[in-house]
Amino acid sequence: MIMRYIAGLLILVLTVAVSGIAAEAKPAKPLKVKTYAQGQFFCPSSVLVAGGIVIRTGRCYSLYVIRDGRGTFLAFAQPQASIPPGQIVRLSTPAGAKTKGRIFYLVPIQTMAILLPMNTITPVAVRVEDFGPQTAFVLTSVTTPNIVVVFQVRL
């Protein structure tokens, strides 16, 4: 009789604990979402931090994906460094070298898929999801879906 009581109590406690964990596991909804097309400028409203990289406010950036011998990166460049939307440019060409020279920040992208050929750069469309303390950049114009770069927001 006591064993049944203990077993029932144990099942009840586990059920409550598991349902509490499942309720907390729901994905958070962003406070704001804004989509930027290829070639559209991104102007951060607060300082963004990814690892040791700090993206400052007060200027606008063109967003690119670049792949070279070091890896694949989300690049924040001067707005004047323009490559037409949908075009992939080799870094060894004059247009590629000019754009690469105008990059301010390179943020590594962790992916198992190859987004670009080696030593190329292309403009990228992104969906910026503001979660408050974090901001997620979802790359929408690349061949592999759901590539996300997460930044911490510093006020």
C-alpha positions in Angstrom: 0.0 0.0 0.0 2.8 2.4 0.9 4.7 1.5 -2.3 1.6 2.4 -4.4 1.3 5.7 -2.6 5.0 6.5 -3.2 4.8 5.4 -6.9 1.7 7.5 -7.5 3.3 10.5 -5.8 6.5 10.0 -7.8 4.5 9.9 -11.1 2.6 13.0 -10.1 5.9 14.9 -9.4 7.5 13.8 -12.6 4.4 14.8 -14.6 4.3 18.3 -13.1 8.1 18.8 -13.7 7.9 17.6 -17.3 5.0 19.8 -18.1 6.7 22.8 -16.6 9.8 22.1 -18.7 7.7 21.8 -21.9 6.0 25.1 -21.1 9.4 26.9 -20.8 10.7 25.3 -24.0 8.4 27.4 -26.3 10.5 29.6 -28.7 10.5 33.3 -27.8 8.8 35.7 -30.1 10.8 38.7 -31.2 9.7 42.2 -30.1 10.4 43.6 -33.6 11.1 42.1 -37.0 12.5 44.0 -40.0 13.5 42.7 -43.4 16.3 44.2 -45.4 16.6 43.4 -49.1 19.9 42.9 -50.8 21.6 46.3 -51.2 19.4 47.9 -48.6 21.3 49.7 -45.8 21.2 48.4 -42.2 21.5 51.1 -39.4 21.8 49.6 -35.9 19.9 51.4 -33.2 22.1 49.9 -30.4 25.6 48.4 -30.2 25.7 44.8 -31.3 28.3 42.3 -30.0 29.2 38.9 -31.4 32.2 37.3 -29.7 34.9 39.9 -29.7 33.3 41.9 -32.5 31.5 45.1 -31.6 29.2 46.7 -34.3 28.9 50.4 -33.4 25.9 52.7 -33.9 25.9 56.0 -35.7 26.5 54.7 -39.3 24.7 52.5 -41.8 26.1 49.3 -43.3 25.7 47.3 -46.5 25.5 43.6 -45.6 27.4 40.9 -47.5 28.4 37.2 -47.2 32.0 36.7 -47.9 34.0 33.5 -48.2 37.8 33.3 -48.2 40.5 31.0 -46.9 39.6 31.9 -43.3 36.0 30.9 -43.6 32.5 32.3 -44.2 31.5 35.7 -42.7 28.7 38.2 -42.5 30.4 41.4 -43.6 29.3 44.9 -42.5 30.7 47.4 -45.1 30.4 51.0 -46.1 27.1 51.7 -48.0 29.1 53.0 -50.9 30.6 49.6 -51.4 27.8 48.3 -53.7 27.6 45.1 -55.6 24.3 44.7 -57.5 21.7 42.4 -55.8 22.1 38.7 -56.7 25.6 39.1 -58.1 28.5 37.1 -56.9 31.9 38.8 -57.3 35.3 37.2 -57.1 37.6 38.9 -54.6 40.4 38.9 -57.1 38.5 41.3 -59.5 38.7 45.1 -59.1 35.1 45.2 -57.8 35.7 42.5 -55.3 38.9 44.1 -54.0 37.2 47.5 -53.8 34.3 46.1 -51.7 36.6 44.0 -49.5 38.6 47.2 -48.8 35.5 48.9 -47.5 34.5 46.2 -45.0 34.4 47.3 -41.3 33.4 44.1 -39.5 33.6 40.4 -40.4 31.3 38.2 -38.2 31.9 34.4 -38.6 29.0 32.3 -39.8 28.8 28.8 -38.5 27.4 26.5 -41.1 27.9 23.0 -42.5 26.8 24.0 -46.0 28.8 26.0 -48.6 27.0 29.3 -49.1 29.4 30.7 -51.7 32.3 29.6 -53.9 35.8 30.3 -52.4 37.1 33.9 -52.6 33.8 35.5 -53.4 31.4 38.1 -52.0 27.7 38.7 -52.5 25.1 41.1 -51.0 22.7 39.4 -48.6 19.1 39.9 -47.6 18.4 39.5 -43.9 15.5 39.4 -41.5 16.5 41.2 -38.2 14.7 39.8 -35.2 14.9 42.0 -32.1 14.5 39.9 -28.9 15.5 42.7 -26.5 18.9 41.5 -25.1 19.6 39.7 -28.3 19.2 40.4 -32.0 19.2 37.6 -34.6 20.2 38.1 -38.2 18.5 35.4 -40.4 20.1 35.2 -43.8 17.2 35.0 -46.2 18.8 35.2 -49.6 21.3 32.4 -49.3 20.7 28.9 -50.7 20.7 27.2 -47.3 17.8 28.3 -45.1 17.9 29.1 -41.4 21.4 30.5 -41.2 21.3 32.7 -38.1 23.9 35.0 -36.6 23.1 36.1 -33.0 24.3 39.4 -31.5 24.1 40.5 -27.9 22.6 44.0 -27.5 24.6 46.6 -25.5 22.8 49.8 -24.5 
